[in-house]
Structure formats: C-alpha cells, structure tokens
Amino acid sequence: MMTDDEIHDVEIRLLLEGIHQVYGYDFRDYAEASIRRRLSHWLAESPYANFSEAQAHLLRERPLFEALLAGITVNVTEMFRDPLFFKAVREQVVPFLKTYPFVKIWHAGCATGEEAYSMAILLHEEGLAGRYRMYATDINESVLQHAAEGVLSIGDMQRFTRNYQKSGGKRSFADYYTARYDRAILAAELRKDIVFAPHNLAVDAEFGEMHVVLCRNVMIYFKAALKERCLRLFDDSLLPGGFLCLGMKENLERRMPSERYTEIAPGTRIYRKHYDRTA
Ligand SMILES: C[S@@+](CC[C@H](N)C(=O)[O-])C[C@H]1O[C@@H](n2cnc3c(N)ncnc32)[C@H](O)[C@@H]1O
C-alpha cells in the first residue's frame, strides 16, 4: 500500500499530465522538488482536500488554472540583477553590438520586465537608442501585463540604484523614472522598443536572428531534457557571433551545444556563438 506522500506525488504527476493535455502548458519536465513545493502550497491555501479533488476543477475552470499558474512560476527579479553581469555586457558585449546597424535581443523568462528595462537603460547610455528591438517573453501572462506597464515599487529604488551604480551606470538612476506616491514609473522612451509577449519555452518555437538571447534564472527550475530543449531553441535563435546570457548559477558545461560557444570571460555566464558552425 502506498503512503499518503506517495499518493500525493502520483496525484501531482496526473495533474501535470492533465494540465498539459487541456491547456498545453507542460510542467512535466520542471524540477520536481520545486514544483511539488509550490503546488502543495497552493493546495494548502485552496478549499480542496487533495489534488484529485482539485483536478476536477482545475481542468474545467480556466480562471482557477490561471491562478495556479501564477502561483507556480517563480517571478523574482530586480533591476540590474547581478550588477557585474551587466558590467560585463556593457564592457564586453556592447562593443560588438555597436558594429551592427540594428540589434535584436530576446529576454526569455523576463518575469515583470526589470531585466529588459535594465538592458534598455544600458543600451541608451551606450548610444544604441533607436537601434534595437527587444522581445521580452514569459509563460505567465499576468507578469507580462505588469511588465508592460513599466511601474516599479518606490521601496525598491535604493537597492536598484545601488545595483545600477555597481553595474557601471553613467547617470543618476533617478533620471529614468518619475516617482508618484509609492510607485516609480519608468520613462516611456525605455518602454517603446520592448515587445512583451507570451512564449512558453516548453512548447513554443525559436525567435529568428537574434544578436543576444538572455535566459537567466529560468532553466534552474527545469529538468535536463527541458534545459536541452531551451538551449536548442536559443542556438536556433542566435546569429553566428551572437551572445547567450545565462544566470549566475547556470552554465553551458557539457550541455549541448557547448562546443559551438565560448564564455567571453570566466564566470560571466555570457557565451559567444562561434562564426563557423563546424568549429
Ligand atoms: C526567476 S524569474 C527570472 C526573471 C529574470 N530573467 C531574472 O533573471 O531576473 C523566472 C521566470 O521564468 C518564467 N518561466 C517559467 N517557466 C517558463 C516557460 N516554460 N517558458 C517561459 N517562461 C517561463 C517564470 O514565469 C518567471 O517569470
């Protein structure tokens, strides 16, 4: 006879299978401990005694599923997260980007948009305003709505200012937003060249001819097979000579297509795609 915990795990697997078949969202290849923790938390707050009971509702009531979806993705982010990463982009990636007439950048798993806005600030300071288009995508549509508004919490501004300064920012961070009550509204010029759109890394296709792809702190939640799908997608999206940027806890080591990439400097987690695909 199975224990309660084992039955709980079976129910989770059945629910993830059901969600995939009904809604097309594939969480079956997410790291188990993290998804189990988040689902169990959702269940504890719900009126249902177990996932078998919840499943009947989740598979029929889309708004209930949307609420679950919002709860199971980790959307933590910040402006100039890992400032030294942005410093490396400024000093070692931007000089190459300047050689192109127009630059295309994809932020996969952008959450509420802070990473894309940080990049916009950096590109403006480096003279690339009007010469780029950014695609910022996420599976979670409610964070995308938030992202498109370009509104931050005023309480975060001190921390974001420190990050900005450490990343080699050239102006005053306050130049980029207008404070209104408890909110900081980002300048419209930063928003205008960013397209926020839904995209699911588990099932959707690549974005063509990108110069830079960033996917930071997203694949840490995925199992190996899904990580590999993502890396194939990014490889297919990037132009030769393009840059793939991962989170500080992620790397390309031993993972395909590592033989086609070189980290621009140790520990930056910025990988440049070789020009010769056979190299
Ligand atoms: C921790 S946030 C990372 C945000 C930002 N890249 C950063 O590093 O600050 C992870 C994001 O990945 C998104 N995500 C999770 N699964 C996804 C999938 N299958 N396709 C696209 N985005 C996904 C989540 O919704 C969440 O917004």
PDBQT file of the ligand as one rigid body, heavy atoms in Angstrom, charges set to zero:
ROOT
HETATM    1  C1  LIG A 301      13.028  33.865 -11.563  1.00  0.00    +0.000 C 
HETATM    2  S1  LIG A 301      12.247  34.560 -12.963  1.00  0.00    +0.000 S 
HETATM    3  C2  LIG A 301      13.657  35.195 -13.833  1.00  0.00    +0.000 C 
HETATM    4  C3  LIG A 301      13.464  36.629 -14.302  1.00  0.00    +0.000 C 
HETATM    5  C4  LIG A 301      14.678  37.283 -14.946  1.00  0.00    +0.000 C 
HETATM    6  N1  LIG A 301      15.125  36.562 -16.108  1.00  0.00    +0.000 N 
HETATM    7  C5  LIG A 301      15.800  37.446 -13.950  1.00  0.00    +0.000 C 
HETATM    8  O1  LIG A 301      16.782  36.707 -14.008  1.00  0.00    +0.000 OA
HETATM    9  O2  LIG A 301      15.696  38.312 -13.086  1.00  0.00    +0.000 OA
HETATM   10  C6  LIG A 301      11.783  33.104 -13.898  1.00  0.00    +0.000 C 
HETATM   11  C7  LIG A 301      10.717  33.372 -14.958  1.00  0.00    +0.000 C 
HETATM   12  O3  LIG A 301      10.650  32.254 -15.846  1.00  0.00    +0.000 OA
HETATM   13  C8  LIG A 301       9.309  32.110 -16.254  1.00  0.00    +0.000 C 
HETATM   14  N2  LIG A 301       9.072  30.773 -16.783  1.00  0.00    +0.000 N 
HETATM   15  C9  LIG A 301       8.919  29.602 -16.096  1.00  0.00    +0.000 A 
HETATM   16  N3  LIG A 301       8.653  28.610 -16.945  1.00  0.00    +0.000 NA
HETATM   17  C10 LIG A 301       8.656  29.136 -18.207  1.00  0.00    +0.000 A 
HETATM   18  C11 LIG A 301       8.455  28.596 -19.512  1.00  0.00    +0.000 A 
HETATM   19  N4  LIG A 301       8.191  27.305 -19.695  1.00  0.00    +0.000 N 
HETATM   20  N5  LIG A 301       8.520  29.436 -20.569  1.00  0.00    +0.000 NA
HETATM   21  C12 LIG A 301       8.792  30.753 -20.400  1.00  0.00    +0.000 A 
HETATM   22  N6  LIG A 301       8.984  31.324 -19.181  1.00  0.00    +0.000 NA
HETATM   23  C13 LIG A 301       8.926  30.521 -18.107  1.00  0.00    +0.000 A 
HETATM   24  C14 LIG A 301       8.521  32.395 -14.973  1.00  0.00    +0.000 C 
HETATM   25  O4  LIG A 301       7.168  32.729 -15.242  1.00  0.00    +0.000 OA
HETATM   26  C15 LIG A 301       9.337  33.541 -14.368  1.00  0.00    +0.000 C 
HETATM   27  O5  LIG A 301       8.791  34.792 -14.703  1.00  0.00    +0.000 OA
ENDROOT
TORSDOF 0
